[in-house]
């Protein structure tokens, strides 16, 4: 059985976060690629490395807006660790950290079927379809935790 912990990323983890972001970059995930983007992401958001013992298997992140809305803005698992339950365990742990907030949301590409299935299993529902959400010409689903 895989036991994981979430380790809050620091600026010292910038290279690892950049590596994870690069792995996740695709039509269905808009990654941060520049050094200043990575550093601001770590400083401004809650970025957690997903650790299985000492091995980093991925990353989960969220931010809390001024209106006290939790917005999940990243979940990436290294390819060799996918389909092993790490994403679900990480999201479960991350959701426990924000359970006191009344609105917990995320956006996901409508073709990212594995992510959508995961979010449904964690109690998210589809709230809206947004065209060109990130300005990349691609639609996104807004999902809300019920």
Buried (B, 14 or more C-beta within 10 A) or exposed (E): EEEBEBBEBEEEBBEBBBBBBEBBEEEBBBBBEEEEEBBEBBEEBBBBBBBBEEEBBBBBBBBBEEEEEBBBBBBBBBEEBBEEBBBBBBBEBBBEEBEEBEEBBBBBBBEBEEBBEBBEEBEBEBEEEBEEBEEEEBBBBBBBBE
